[in-house]
């Protein structure tokens, strides 16, 4: 029973860890992570995650 309680933690933690590292990389490149698409004056410069582009002006 304890194993089943820890399963979501084992799945979510690596996903959150990967997303935070990608966010830092995006910010170092002068970008911001957005949900969906980049807004008009911004351009796509990378990926923060599979559903978040890294956008820069």
MDTraj code that builds the backbone (N, CA, C; nanometers):
import mdtraj as md
import numpy as np

residues = "UNK UNK UNK UNK UNK UNK UNK UNK UNK UNK UNK UNK UNK UNK UNK UNK UNK UNK UNK UNK UNK UNK UNK UNK UNK UNK UNK UNK UNK UNK UNK UNK UNK UNK UNK UNK UNK UNK UNK UNK UNK UNK UNK UNK UNK UNK UNK UNK UNK UNK UNK UNK UNK UNK UNK UNK UNK".split()
xyz = np.array([
    [0.0809, -0.1188, 0.0000],
    [0.0000, 0.0000, 0.0000],
    [0.0860, 0.1263, 0.0000],
    [0.1974, 0.1224, 0.0717],
    [0.2853, 0.2386, 0.0760],
    [0.3473, 0.2659, -0.0606],
    [0.3742, 0.1612, -0.1357],
    [0.4321, 0.1781, -0.2695],
    [0.3344, 0.2523, -0.3599],
    [0.2083, 0.2205, -0.3521],
    [0.1083, 0.2891, -0.4330],
    [0.0958, 0.4360, -0.3948],
    [0.1164, 0.4691, -0.2693],
    [0.1090, 0.6083, -0.2256],
    [0.2269, 0.6892, -0.2780],
    [0.3419, 0.6278, -0.2950],
    [0.4612, 0.6984, -0.3419],
    [0.4740, 0.7029, -0.4936],
    [0.3929, 0.6268, -0.5647],
    [0.4029, 0.6220, -0.7102],
    [0.3819, 0.7588, -0.7756],
    [0.2795, 0.8377, -0.7391],
    [0.2643, 0.9695, -0.8022],
    [0.3841, 1.0601, -0.7788],
    [0.4446, 1.0522, -0.6616],
    [0.5625, 1.1339, -0.6316],
    [0.6774, 1.0947, -0.7235],
    [0.6940, 0.9662, -0.7475],
    [0.8022, 0.9180, -0.8327],
    [0.7823, 0.9588, -0.9787],
    [0.6602, 0.9825, -1.0187],
    [0.6322, 1.0231, -1.1561],
    [0.6380, 1.1743, -1.1718],
    [0.5818, 1.2480, -1.0765],
    [0.5729, 1.3938, -1.0881],
    [0.7061, 1.4620, -1.0604],
    [0.7842, 1.4146, -0.9663],
    [0.9104, 1.4795, -0.9315],
    [1.0058, 1.4918, -1.0497],
    [1.0320, 1.3874, -1.1275],
    [1.1225, 1.4048, -1.2424],
    [1.0680, 1.5025, -1.3464],
    [0.9368, 1.5055, -1.3650],
    [0.8785, 1.5996, -1.4600],
    [0.8989, 1.7433, -1.4129],
    [0.8778, 1.7697, -1.2848],
    [0.8964, 1.9041, -1.2305],
    [1.0440, 1.9427, -1.2324],
    [1.1324, 1.8489, -1.2040],
    [1.2758, 1.8753, -1.2054],
    [1.3223, 1.9133, -1.3458],
    [1.2768, 1.8408, -1.4469],
    [1.3146, 1.8701, -1.5847],
    [1.2622, 2.0063, -1.6268],
    [1.1386, 2.0386, -1.5910],
    [1.0790, 2.1665, -1.6301],
    [1.1523, 2.2833, -1.5654],
    [1.1937, 2.2707, -1.4404],
    [1.2621, 2.3809, -1.3738],
    [1.3990, 2.4051, -1.4364],
    [1.4701, 2.3015, -1.4766],
    [1.5994, 2.3194, -1.5420],
    [1.5851, 2.3861, -1.6770],
    [1.4820, 2.3504, -1.7511],
    [1.4580, 2.4108, -1.8805],
    [1.4173, 2.5563, -1.8655],
    [1.3444, 2.5888, -1.7601],
    [1.3050, 2.7270, -1.7341],
    [1.4271, 2.8120, -1.7073],
    [1.5209, 2.7599, -1.6316],
    [1.6435, 2.8349, -1.6037],
    [1.7246, 2.8565, -1.7312],
    [1.7320, 2.7547, -1.8160],
    [1.8025, 2.7696, -1.9433],
    [1.7372, 2.8754, -2.0306],
    [1.6060, 2.8763, -2.0309],
    [1.5312, 2.9748, -2.1094],
    [1.5601, 3.1162, -2.0582],
    [1.5576, 3.1346, -1.9284],
    [1.5832, 3.2673, -1.8705],
    [1.7262, 3.3128, -1.8962],
    [1.8210, 3.2204, -1.8943],
    [1.9598, 3.2564, -1.9244],
    [1.9748, 3.3069, -2.0674],
    [1.8904, 3.2542, -2.1561],
    [1.8939, 3.2976, -2.2963],
    [1.8126, 3.4247, -2.3185],
    [1.7568, 3.4819, -2.2124],
    [1.6800, 3.6050, -2.2221],
    [1.5351, 3.5824, -2.2593],
    [1.4828, 3.4636, -2.2328],
    [1.3463, 3.4310, -2.2713],
    [1.2539, 3.4126, -2.1534],
    [1.1299, 3.3790, -2.1863],
    [1.0274, 3.3524, -2.0864],
    [0.9461, 3.2319, -2.1336],
    [0.9071, 3.1460, -2.0418],
    [0.8266, 3.0292, -2.0762],
    [0.6797, 3.0698, -2.0830],
    [0.6130, 3.0298, -2.1900],
    [0.4714, 3.0610, -2.2097],
    [0.3929, 2.9321, -2.2271],
    [0.2644, 2.9355, -2.1950],
    [0.1745, 2.8246, -2.2253],
    [0.1123, 2.8525, -2.3611],
    [0.1130, 2.7563, -2.4481],
    [0.0549, 2.7753, -2.5813],
    [0.1588, 2.8258, -2.6789],
    [0.1369, 2.9451, -2.7344],
    [0.2263, 3.0026, -2.8343],
    [0.2868, 3.1328, -2.7851],
    [0.3916, 3.1771, -2.8522],
    [0.4522, 3.3066, -2.8216],
    [0.3588, 3.4173, -2.8700],
    [0.3573, 3.5274, -2.7987],
    [0.2756, 3.6412, -2.8386],
    [0.3437, 3.7159, -2.9542],
    [0.2735, 3.8085, -3.0199],
    [0.3191, 3.8670, -3.1459],
    [0.4630, 3.9197, -3.1495],
    [0.5033, 4.0134, -3.0656],
    [0.6398, 4.0646, -3.0876],
    [0.7496, 3.9661, -3.0471],
    [0.7127, 3.8566, -2.9831],
    [0.8103, 3.7581, -2.9369],
    [0.8374, 3.6548, -3.0456],
    [0.9522, 3.5891, -3.0330],
    [0.9842, 3.4801, -3.1250],
    [1.0224, 3.3566, -3.0449],
    [1.0037, 3.2429, -3.1061],
    [1.0307, 3.1128, -3.0445],
    [1.1815, 3.0878, -3.0468],
    [1.2445, 3.0696, -2.9289],
    [1.3894, 3.0451, -2.9244],
    [1.4243, 2.9096, -2.8641],
    [1.3254, 2.8319, -2.8213],
    [1.3525, 2.7007, -2.7639],
    [1.2283, 2.6440, -2.6977],
    [1.2490, 2.5408, -2.6147],
    [1.1397, 2.4735, -2.5455],
    [1.1675, 2.4705, -2.3965],
    [1.0665, 2.5005, -2.3171],
    [1.0753, 2.4841, -2.1721],
    [1.0275, 2.3447, -2.1334],
    [0.9266, 2.2955, -2.2035],
    [0.8763, 2.1601, -2.1870],
    [0.8042, 2.1242, -2.3157],
    [0.7390, 2.0093, -2.3174],
    [0.6736, 1.9668, -2.4407],
    [0.5567, 2.0572, -2.4787],
    [0.4998, 2.1297, -2.3831],
    [0.3868, 2.2176, -2.4138],
    [0.4149, 2.3645, -2.3833],
    [0.5384, 2.4004, -2.3512],
    [0.5744, 2.5369, -2.3227],
    [0.6906, 2.5816, -2.4104],
    [0.6685, 2.6783, -2.4991],
    [0.7806, 2.7312, -2.5751],
    [0.8565, 2.8366, -2.4943],
    [0.9810, 2.8565, -2.5274],
    [1.0614, 2.9630, -2.4699],
    [1.0569, 3.0773, -2.5703],
    [1.0082, 3.1937, -2.5277],
    [0.9890, 3.3069, -2.6179],
    [1.0791, 3.4236, -2.5772],
    [1.1246, 3.4989, -2.6773],
    [1.2090, 3.6151, -2.6528],
    [1.1658, 3.7276, -2.7437],
    [1.1832, 3.8489, -2.6981],
    [1.1488, 3.9673, -2.7797],
    [1.2611, 4.0023, -2.8711],
])
top = md.Topology()
chain = top.add_chain()
for i, resn in enumerate(residues, 1):
    res = top.add_residue(resn, chain, resSeq=i)
    for name in ("N", "CA", "C"):
        top.add_atom(name, md.element.get_by_symbol(name[0]), res)
traj = md.Trajectory(xyz[None], top)
